[in-house]
Amino acid sequence: MTGQRGDTAPPTDDKRWRLVNATMRRYGYQPRALIETLNTVQESFGYLDETALRYVAACLRVPLSKTYGVATFYHFFSLKPQGRHSCVVCLGTACYIKGGANVLEALSEAFAVPPGHTTPDGALSLLTARCIGSCGLAPAGVIDNVVTPRLTAAAVIDQLRKAIHDGA
């Protein structure tokens, strides 16, 4: 299977590249397919590595710098493998004022992982967001893709420890 007009082969023979190619083909390998294609890569592989960014850039004939810029601009995209569980703490104004930074610090200490990283065992990714759009629920976060209102450090730590322990 090849990329645009048959001139760019996928990085590996992994069948997930077929999904990526299908997305690009649906948009006629036009540069406007960049965000949708990166989204497909992220959904298929879990993150965007350098190989994927280079492949997408080549197929869509978009400068690698633009591809990287889009991948780093949008919070949804990740350049590193994520943990089995994730916790995003909102640090927008309302959440910050209501203690979001304190919750983040407690989580970082409890799981021995700095914000923006994943624990060495791959169990948890601790992330931050500038705003998740839930200011009335401050401090808020997103735990395993579920918006969680009025975070408290103790409750989130307990919830994550239980999820990690249960293997959920």
N, C-alpha and C positions, 0 to 999 in steps of 0.2 A: 504494500500500500504506500502511496506517495502523497506528497503535499501538493501545493499549487502547480497546476499544469504538469505534474509528474516530475518536477525538478528537485523536490526536497523530500528525502525519505525520513520517516519517523526516527527518533533517536534509538529506539529498540523495537523488538517485535512484540512488545506488550500490547495486548488487544485493546487496552484502554485508549491507545492512540487513535483507534478507529472512531471513538466517540468525539475526540478532539477534531479529527479531520472532518467528520460529518458536520460539526458546527461551522467550521471554516467553509466547507463546500456550500452549506445552506446560505451563507452570505456572499457566495461567489469569490471567496478569498480576498475580499475587500478590506482595507484598513479599518473600516467601521465595525468589523467583527471582533476587534481586539478585546473589548471588555467581556463580551459573551464567550469568546474562546478561552480567555484566562479563567473565567468562571467554570467552564467545562473542565479545564485542566485541574483546577482546585477541587472540584467535585470528584473527579476521577482518581486523582493521586493524593489528595489531602493537603497539598501545598504546591507552591510554584518554585521549582529549583532553577538553577541557571540553565540547565539543558533545555527545560521546557520553555523558558523565556526566549532562548536563542531560536528554538524551533518555530515557535509561534511568530516571532519577528521575521524570520526568513520566509515562512509561508505567506504571511500577510504583506510582506515587503514594507515593513514598518521598522524604523531605526530601533536598535536594541535599547537605546537610551529612552525612547518613548515607551517601549514595552515595560521596561523597568520602572519608569516614572509612574505609569498607570498602576502597576502592581504594588508600588509602595505608597501611592496616594490614597487608595481606597483601603479602609480598615478591614474589610472583609477578607482581603487577600493575605496570605501568609507565605513567607519565603523559607520557613522552617517547618519540619514535621511537627504536628500538634500532638498533645497528649490525648489519652483515651477520654479524659474529662477536661473541661475547660471552665474557667471562671474569669469573666470580664467584669472589672469593677469600673463603674462610671466615675470620671473625675471632672465632669462638667460642673459649672458653678454651683448649682443647687445641691448636687451630690457631694461636692467637696465641702461645702459649708456644713452640711448635715453629717459629716464624718466619713465620707468615702475614702479619703486618704488614710485614715486610721484603720479602717477595715482592710485596705490593701496592705498596709504595713504588718498587721497581725497575720494575714494570710501568708505573706512572704516569710515571716518568721516561723509560723507553724509548719509550713511545708518545705522550708529551706530552699526557696526558689525566688530569684529576683523577678520583678514585674517584666513581662515581655519574654519570659523563658519557660521552658518545660523542665519538670523534674527529671533527673538522670534516668529514672526507671520508666519514663514515658507515661506516668500515671496522670499528671496534671499540668496543664498550661495555665499560667497566671498572666492575664492580659489586662490592659486598660483601654478605656475609650474616652474620647473628649466629651461625648454626649450620646446617650442611647435614646433620647426623646421621651424619657419617663420622669421628668422633673418633679411631678406631683407625688412620685413614689420614693423620693430621695431619702437616704442614699440607695440607689438601685444598681443592679448588676444583671449579668446574663450567666446563668449557671447551666452548663450542658444545653445551651440553646433555648433556655426558658428564662424570660425576664422575671427577676426576683425583686420584689419591693422591700424597702425599709431594712436593708442589710444590717446585720449585727455580726461582728467578728465571730463570736461564739457559735451562733447558729450556722453560719456559712462553713466554718471549720468542721463542725459536727456533720453537716450535710455532705461535704466533700469526703471526709474520712469514711463515712458510711458507704458512699458510692464507690470509693476506691476499694474498700475492704470487701464489699459485696461483689465486686467485679462487674458492676452494672455499667 
